[in-house]
Amino acid sequence: MPKNTHKIAIAGVATLGAAAIAFTVVPADGQTTTTDSLSSSRVAYSSEQVRDVKATVTDQLAGASLKVEAIEAKKKAAADAVAAKKKAAATAAAKKKAAAAAAAKKAAAVRKAKAAASRSVSRPVVKQVVVKSYPNNLDGWIRESLAIMKKKGIPGSYHGLHKNIIRESSGNPKAINDWDINAINGIPSKGLLQVIPPTFKAYHVPGTSWNIYDPVANITAAANYAADRYGTIDNVNSAY
């Protein structure tokens, strides 16, 4: 056998011997164990696979967690929006109620003030007008006529009226002159101071009767005429 061939044969035997040694080592329980290199190779392969699966599950859990968080965030945002709307509505209602209460309070204050003002306003005192009565005689007629003349600013005195009444009619309110020029002309003198109808009408004093025979109306109309023509009835001493 050539030298090189011999070397190869020896190497082959050595290799086979090493292999035989590796597979003939048997533990006490009768099971065959692999060499360290084989065992290490299989563990490394198995560990890599577990790590890949674990990473994938973790990623899935993380993604699911994010989705749950997003859903919860949306729910919370929706709940917050509803709560905000309710709060705004409650605030608006409270403001409206407060405004209504303030308006009612103001209205009540106004009514109270008006009522107080109404009570404080002094009510007009109704004065009873006492109508003075005069006796239905010559003295009473003259005095009532003087009261009216005073209000109307017509001058004259009791004496001036009395003396002229006595001279003209003797105190008879129904006296009539049917013989003088006025009677001839169809306008006879009438009453206490013998006044003709046109003069009575022209100098009639408002507030007195339009009856020429009425004593007070006759006296005041005659006094008014005498004041216009003579200044006052007191200046008349004869037919006028």
Beta strands, then each sheet from edge to edge (+ up, - down):
end
